[in-house]
Amino acid sequence: MKLYFAVFTRQCGPFLKLNYSYHEYIEPKDASIFFVDVGLKTVEQEKSAVSVNYFKYVKHFALKYPTLFILPDSWTWEKHIQYAYDSIRILKAMITDNMVPVIVVHYFHNYVDKYKELTETLHELFPIVVIGIPANIVTVSPTYHFKCVDKQVVCNQYILSIINEVKSWDVKTHILGISKKSLEYMARNNITNLISVDSDKAGRYITSTIRQITRKNYCEVFRKWLSGYEQPSIDDFLSKLIN
């Protein structure tokens, strides 16, 4: 089955996921699209959640490739929204055409109006804005989180509720840390504004022939994890991202 959304993962093109806190640099031989995660260690390394160095890292790839990138986020709402606007102030001086911001929507249904306002502000700088929906630990509200794998049906419906809510916002959607079951659920439903997902779940996929996941065999493991599904072409992905 050909997927209508891209699946970003580490090391395996053409949809490549990078983690800034690991200071990964890849120069692919073929056409590629990048997805950059700020990483949990950034605050410790940079002494700040919003780092000019992080955005320089994003720009390094965006100068050559279309690059989706996470705006620094927090589980504390006040910090979360502040980081977003601090990022915007820095990005005004660094923006380049290939940069596509992804705003993580913790506690979405508690702050729908605030997120809508934020996406409108981002649109003043970027023609394309992406809503990033957590799908590993689902942050429903400041007092309620749950692991998607523990409540798979609820998780899928929660993700879908956000996708449906933002259909009229002139944004695209991306699912963060998707499980195979959620991927299968999304693949069965033709969701027009879902452009991509990311996952490192293949790293836990052990088979009778692959007992240990290494850097060398990760792509083989990822392809087995994704078996039954075919990635969209880069042209198809870009067409859906732009239109």
C-alpha beads as a LAMMPS data file, in Angstrom:
LAMMPS data file: protein, C-alpha beads

243 atoms
242 bonds

1 atom types
1 bond types

-500.0 500.0 xlo xhi
-500.0 500.0 ylo yhi
-500.0 500.0 zlo zhi

Masses

1 110.0

Atoms # bond

1 1 1 0.000 0.000 0.000
2 1 1 1.411 3.372 -0.999
3 1 1 1.304 5.884 1.821
4 1 1 -0.103 9.345 1.208
5 1 1 2.174 10.766 3.946
6 1 1 5.944 10.506 4.420
7 1 1 7.591 8.600 7.277
8 1 1 10.727 10.320 8.566
9 1 1 13.295 8.243 10.416
10 1 1 17.015 8.458 11.094
11 1 1 19.610 7.413 8.518
12 1 1 17.130 6.147 5.896
13 1 1 16.424 8.384 2.926
14 1 1 14.792 10.071 1.291
15 1 1 12.908 11.296 4.404
16 1 1 15.641 11.850 6.968
17 1 1 15.164 12.690 10.634
18 1 1 17.962 14.431 12.549
19 1 1 18.377 15.245 16.232
20 1 1 20.199 18.524 16.895
21 1 1 21.362 17.495 20.361
22 1 1 23.367 14.660 18.753
23 1 1 24.987 17.170 16.338
24 1 1 24.319 14.886 13.392
25 1 1 25.476 16.035 9.966
26 1 1 24.456 14.090 6.881
27 1 1 25.083 14.936 3.239
28 1 1 22.881 12.536 1.258
29 1 1 23.904 11.511 -2.254
30 1 1 20.335 11.647 -3.533
31 1 1 17.455 14.124 -3.287
32 1 1 16.170 14.236 0.293
33 1 1 13.800 15.959 2.695
34 1 1 14.896 16.647 6.282
35 1 1 12.987 16.711 9.554
36 1 1 14.970 18.231 12.447
37 1 1 14.123 17.620 16.097
38 1 1 15.616 20.005 18.629
39 1 1 16.313 17.121 21.042
40 1 1 15.890 16.742 24.780
41 1 1 19.546 17.466 25.586
42 1 1 19.591 20.911 23.987
43 1 1 18.680 22.846 27.132
44 1 1 21.515 21.142 29.005
45 1 1 24.009 21.739 26.183
46 1 1 23.011 25.270 25.194
47 1 1 21.848 26.545 28.627
48 1 1 18.683 27.682 26.860
49 1 1 15.748 25.969 25.159
50 1 1 15.744 28.515 22.343
51 1 1 19.181 28.464 20.781
52 1 1 20.533 30.501 17.865
53 1 1 22.875 27.582 17.208
54 1 1 19.895 25.266 16.758
55 1 1 18.389 27.488 14.075
56 1 1 21.800 27.787 12.381
57 1 1 21.867 23.985 12.316
58 1 1 18.411 23.916 10.706
59 1 1 19.462 26.541 8.161
60 1 1 22.551 24.492 7.235
61 1 1 20.250 21.841 5.784
62 1 1 17.558 24.234 4.552
63 1 1 20.056 25.977 2.269
64 1 1 20.151 22.748 0.225
65 1 1 17.045 20.736 1.111
66 1 1 13.415 21.301 2.139
67 1 1 13.637 21.085 5.940
68 1 1 10.859 20.696 8.496
69 1 1 11.996 21.668 11.983
70 1 1 10.522 21.550 15.470
71 1 1 10.159 24.829 17.348
72 1 1 11.558 24.311 20.874
73 1 1 8.758 23.201 23.192
74 1 1 7.993 22.523 26.842
75 1 1 5.408 20.607 28.844
76 1 1 4.950 23.772 30.946
77 1 1 2.438 25.870 29.002
78 1 1 3.898 29.283 29.903
79 1 1 7.377 28.192 28.803
80 1 1 5.991 26.443 25.738
81 1 1 4.286 29.511 24.306
82 1 1 7.196 31.771 25.302
83 1 1 9.694 29.505 23.492
84 1 1 7.566 29.741 20.340
85 1 1 7.565 33.535 20.295
86 1 1 11.254 33.695 21.279
87 1 1 11.972 31.416 18.304
88 1 1 10.012 33.687 15.971
89 1 1 12.098 36.687 17.032
90 1 1 15.320 34.831 16.186
91 1 1 13.988 33.366 12.946
92 1 1 13.099 36.785 11.530
93 1 1 16.817 37.306 10.855
94 1 1 17.572 33.748 9.686
95 1 1 14.694 32.642 7.506
96 1 1 15.347 30.897 4.191
97 1 1 12.884 29.528 1.646
98 1 1 13.229 25.830 2.495
99 1 1 12.479 26.171 6.225
100 1 1 9.145 24.758 7.390
101 1 1 8.356 25.248 11.121
102 1 1 6.554 22.581 13.137
103 1 1 4.757 23.771 16.281
104 1 1 4.153 20.997 18.819
105 1 1 0.609 21.260 20.176
106 1 1 0.717 20.158 23.816
107 1 1 -2.695 20.486 25.530
108 1 1 -4.233 21.465 22.192
109 1 1 -7.911 21.487 23.158
110 1 1 -7.153 23.662 26.200
111 1 1 -5.501 26.344 24.059
112 1 1 -7.065 26.168 20.587
113 1 1 -7.315 29.961 20.196
114 1 1 -3.719 30.513 21.349
115 1 1 -2.437 27.972 18.829
116 1 1 -4.480 29.502 16.036
117 1 1 -3.013 32.912 16.858
118 1 1 0.483 31.422 16.917
119 1 1 0.080 29.773 13.507
120 1 1 -1.126 33.084 12.067
121 1 1 1.984 34.809 13.450
122 1 1 4.192 32.107 11.935
123 1 1 2.455 32.575 8.591
124 1 1 3.742 36.145 8.532
125 1 1 7.227 34.626 8.123
126 1 1 6.624 31.222 6.564
127 1 1 4.298 30.284 3.695
128 1 1 3.921 26.763 5.119
129 1 1 3.277 26.010 8.810
130 1 1 2.938 22.527 10.256
131 1 1 1.106 21.397 13.395
132 1 1 3.053 18.658 15.229
133 1 1 0.829 16.242 17.162
134 1 1 2.487 14.196 19.951
135 1 1 1.802 10.492 19.528
136 1 1 4.277 8.842 21.868
137 1 1 3.316 10.392 25.179
138 1 1 0.042 12.155 24.442
139 1 1 -0.165 15.500 26.262
140 1 1 -3.927 15.894 26.556
141 1 1 -3.864 18.513 29.322
142 1 1 -1.397 19.852 31.912
143 1 1 -2.714 17.260 34.367
144 1 1 -3.292 14.295 32.038
145 1 1 -0.751 12.498 29.833
146 1 1 -0.765 8.907 28.618
147 1 1 1.361 6.605 26.477
148 1 1 -0.203 6.020 23.093
149 1 1 0.605 2.288 23.144
150 1 1 -1.379 1.905 26.379
151 1 1 -4.574 3.424 24.925
152 1 1 -4.220 2.967 21.190
153 1 1 -7.842 3.598 20.206
154 1 1 -8.090 6.728 22.390
155 1 1 -4.738 7.926 21.059
156 1 1 -5.831 7.557 17.423
157 1 1 -9.072 9.419 18.060
158 1 1 -7.244 12.190 19.916
159 1 1 -4.815 12.664 17.013
160 1 1 -7.694 12.696 14.546
161 1 1 -9.603 15.261 16.626
162 1 1 -6.702 17.717 16.294
163 1 1 -6.264 17.058 12.567
164 1 1 -9.964 17.730 12.005
165 1 1 -9.939 20.876 14.164
166 1 1 -7.155 22.543 12.164
167 1 1 -8.452 21.708 8.676
168 1 1 -9.584 25.301 8.171
169 1 1 -6.366 26.873 9.505
170 1 1 -4.222 26.796 6.350
171 1 1 -1.750 24.438 8.039
172 1 1 -0.452 20.942 7.440
173 1 1 -0.147 18.268 10.133
174 1 1 2.656 15.962 11.224
175 1 1 2.439 13.163 13.810
176 1 1 5.383 12.968 16.218
177 1 1 6.699 9.590 17.349
178 1 1 4.017 7.487 15.681
179 1 1 3.520 3.820 16.561
180 1 1 2.946 1.160 13.889
181 1 1 -0.691 0.759 14.930
182 1 1 -1.335 4.491 14.646
183 1 1 0.446 4.502 11.295
184 1 1 -1.815 1.691 10.100
185 1 1 -4.881 3.595 11.320
186 1 1 -3.858 6.793 9.530
187 1 1 -3.000 4.874 6.357
188 1 1 -6.549 3.461 6.220
189 1 1 -8.022 6.964 6.333
190 1 1 -7.364 9.467 3.580
191 1 1 -6.618 12.501 5.783
192 1 1 -5.992 15.360 3.388
193 1 1 -3.902 17.667 5.596
194 1 1 -1.630 14.968 7.097
195 1 1 1.663 15.278 5.248
196 1 1 4.094 13.282 7.361
197 1 1 4.945 11.363 10.527
198 1 1 8.205 10.426 12.211
199 1 1 9.226 7.360 14.147
200 1 1 12.210 5.712 15.777
201 1 1 10.051 2.772 16.843
202 1 1 11.842 0.546 14.329
203 1 1 14.791 0.627 16.724
204 1 1 12.811 -1.705 19.005
205 1 1 11.832 -4.055 16.194
206 1 1 13.712 -7.315 16.837
207 1 1 13.306 -10.318 14.549
208 1 1 14.633 -13.866 14.513
209 1 1 17.330 -12.791 12.060
210 1 1 18.126 -9.383 13.594
211 1 1 18.961 -9.688 17.267
212 1 1 20.644 -6.331 17.740
213 1 1 19.932 -2.952 16.144
214 1 1 23.060 -1.166 14.936
215 1 1 23.771 1.910 12.837
216 1 1 24.627 -0.347 9.893
217 1 1 21.428 -2.410 9.922
218 1 1 18.943 0.237 11.080
219 1 1 17.578 0.898 7.585
220 1 1 16.991 -2.807 7.048
221 1 1 15.112 -2.932 10.344
222 1 1 13.114 0.174 9.456
223 1 1 12.039 -1.319 6.125
224 1 1 10.872 -4.469 7.909
225 1 1 8.961 -2.317 10.425
226 1 1 7.329 -0.458 7.524
227 1 1 6.680 -3.624 5.525
228 1 1 3.423 -3.555 3.588
229 1 1 3.723 0.180 2.980
230 1 1 5.535 2.204 0.328
231 1 1 6.808 5.719 0.929
232 1 1 5.470 8.499 -1.338
233 1 1 7.869 9.996 -3.864
234 1 1 9.591 13.272 -3.005
235 1 1 7.593 14.974 -5.764
236 1 1 4.313 13.700 -4.315
237 1 1 5.320 14.811 -0.822
238 1 1 6.335 18.291 -1.944
239 1 1 3.162 18.683 -3.990
240 1 1 1.058 17.869 -0.935
241 1 1 3.170 20.110 1.307
242 1 1 2.866 23.122 -0.992
243 1 1 -0.743 22.750 -2.171

Bonds

1 1 1 2
2 1 2 3
3 1 3 4
4 1 4 5
5 1 5 6
6 1 6 7
7 1 7 8
8 1 8 9
9 1 9 10
10 1 10 11
11 1 11 12
12 1 12 13
13 1 13 14
14 1 14 15
15 1 15 16
16 1 16 17
17 1 17 18
18 1 18 19
19 1 19 20
20 1 20 21
21 1 21 22
22 1 22 23
23 1 23 24
24 1 24 25
25 1 25 26
26 1 26 27
27 1 27 28
28 1 28 29
29 1 29 30
30 1 30 31
31 1 31 32
32 1 32 33
33 1 33 34
34 1 34 35
35 1 35 36
36 1 36 37
37 1 37 38
38 1 38 39
39 1 39 40
40 1 40 41
41 1 41 42
42 1 42 43
43 1 43 44
44 1 44 45
45 1 45 46
46 1 46 47
47 1 47 48
48 1 48 49
49 1 49 50
50 1 50 51
51 1 51 52
52 1 52 53
53 1 53 54
54 1 54 55
55 1 55 56
56 1 56 57
57 1 57 58
58 1 58 59
59 1 59 60
60 1 60 61
61 1 61 62
62 1 62 63
63 1 63 64
64 1 64 65
65 1 65 66
66 1 66 67
67 1 67 68
68 1 68 69
69 1 69 70
70 1 70 71
71 1 71 72
72 1 72 73
73 1 73 74
74 1 74 75
75 1 75 76
76 1 76 77
77 1 77 78
78 1 78 79
79 1 79 80
80 1 80 81
81 1 81 82
82 1 82 83
83 1 83 84
84 1 84 85
85 1 85 86
86 1 86 87
87 1 87 88
88 1 88 89
89 1 89 90
90 1 90 91
91 1 91 92
92 1 92 93
93 1 93 94
94 1 94 95
95 1 95 96
96 1 96 97
97 1 97 98
98 1 98 99
99 1 99 100
100 1 100 101
101 1 101 102
102 1 102 103
103 1 103 104
104 1 104 105
105 1 105 106
106 1 106 107
107 1 107 108
108 1 108 109
109 1 109 110
110 1 110 111
111 1 111 112
112 1 112 113
113 1 113 114
114 1 114 115
115 1 115 116
116 1 116 117
117 1 117 118
118 1 118 119
119 1 119 120
120 1 120 121
121 1 121 122
122 1 122 123
123 1 123 124
124 1 124 125
125 1 125 126
126 1 126 127
127 1 127 128
128 1 128 129
129 1 129 130
130 1 130 131
131 1 131 132
132 1 132 133
133 1 133 134
134 1 134 135
135 1 135 136
136 1 136 137
137 1 137 138
138 1 138 139
139 1 139 140
140 1 140 141
141 1 141 142
142 1 142 143
143 1 143 144
144 1 144 145
145 1 145 146
146 1 146 147
147 1 147 148
148 1 148 149
149 1 149 150
150 1 150 151
151 1 151 152
152 1 152 153
153 1 153 154
154 1 154 155
155 1 155 156
156 1 156 157
157 1 157 158
158 1 158 159
159 1 159 160
160 1 160 161
161 1 161 162
162 1 162 163
163 1 163 164
164 1 164 165
165 1 165 166
166 1 166 167
167 1 167 168
168 1 168 169
169 1 169 170
170 1 170 171
171 1 171 172
172 1 172 173
173 1 173 174
174 1 174 175
175 1 175 176
176 1 176 177
177 1 177 178
178 1 178 179
179 1 179 180
180 1 180 181
181 1 181 182
182 1 182 183
183 1 183 184
184 1 184 185
185 1 185 186
186 1 186 187
187 1 187 188
188 1 188 189
189 1 189 190
190 1 190 191
191 1 191 192
192 1 192 193
193 1 193 194
194 1 194 195
195 1 195 196
196 1 196 197
197 1 197 198
198 1 198 199
199 1 199 200
200 1 200 201
201 1 201 202
202 1 202 203
203 1 203 204
204 1 204 205
205 1 205 206
206 1 206 207
207 1 207 208
208 1 208 209
209 1 209 210
210 1 210 211
211 1 211 212
212 1 212 213
213 1 213 214
214 1 214 215
215 1 215 216
216 1 216 217
217 1 217 218
218 1 218 219
219 1 219 220
220 1 220 221
221 1 221 222
222 1 222 223
223 1 223 224
224 1 224 225
225 1 225 226
226 1 226 227
227 1 227 228
228 1 228 229
229 1 229 230
230 1 230 231
231 1 231 232
232 1 232 233
233 1 233 234
234 1 234 235
235 1 235 236
236 1 236 237
237 1 237 238
238 1 238 239
239 1 239 240
240 1 240 241
241 1 241 242
242 1 242 243
